[in-house]
């Protein structure tokens, strides 16, 4: 399947990254966008459509000047003149770079790349600001079994807030617990769409507003629940936590490093 990635937003809360598209903020030696693409490529989905906006030049130049040696073993010989890669990341990836507007919302970015998924019965999409070890084939099996237009990942929020309940008509607290321990689920941003999704998106509309409510009305929207690892990168603290996981050799989203079963 083709994979549509929304990567035109700004990293306004990322400290020193205000001038970068948020998916281009690095985790280790590679940007967040690369980690998302590497995840999909692991499952065989290597045809990407990048929805560009803010600082599109950063994304384009990154791949035009891509350095395989940063994340692959290689052999150097000839006094540094010869470089022999032991493995490669993107030699079999196909990447379409599409300008979808500086300030367009997600729904309009998706509409703007419709021509690049023309002829596809179904395709994948992602906000490109979150990582997960979601077994993608399982989500897709559920998507195909139910035969609906859209599926998205439902996860427990990775927030440090506590949910508080008070007694009726009183300020007396009756319950308090971490939000991640409750029944609240949020949109985790891993989408699977059938081509009919474009029939639900009107001019100027945001994806999860009017279009998703039309899908709800027609009973065409699936929420795929998953309780494994999921984390979004919205703040500098989130970036530090993800870098800590990767630096410690325990990055759950790096499914491509796990032994094949």
Buried (B, 14 or more C-beta within 10 A) or exposed (E): BBBBBBBBBBBEBBEEBEEBBBBBBBBBEBBBBBBBBBBBBBBEBBBBBBBBBBBBEBBBEBBEEEEBEEBEEBEEEEEEEEEEEEEEBBEEBEBBBBBBBEEBBBBBBBBBBEEBBEEBEBBBBBBBBBBBBBEBEEBBEBBEEEEBBBBBBBBBBBBEEEBEEEEEEEEEEEEEEEBBEEEEBBBBBBBBBBBBBBEBBEEEBBBBEBBBEBBEEEEBBBEBEBEEBBBBBBBBEBBEBBBEBBEEEEBBBBBEEEEEE
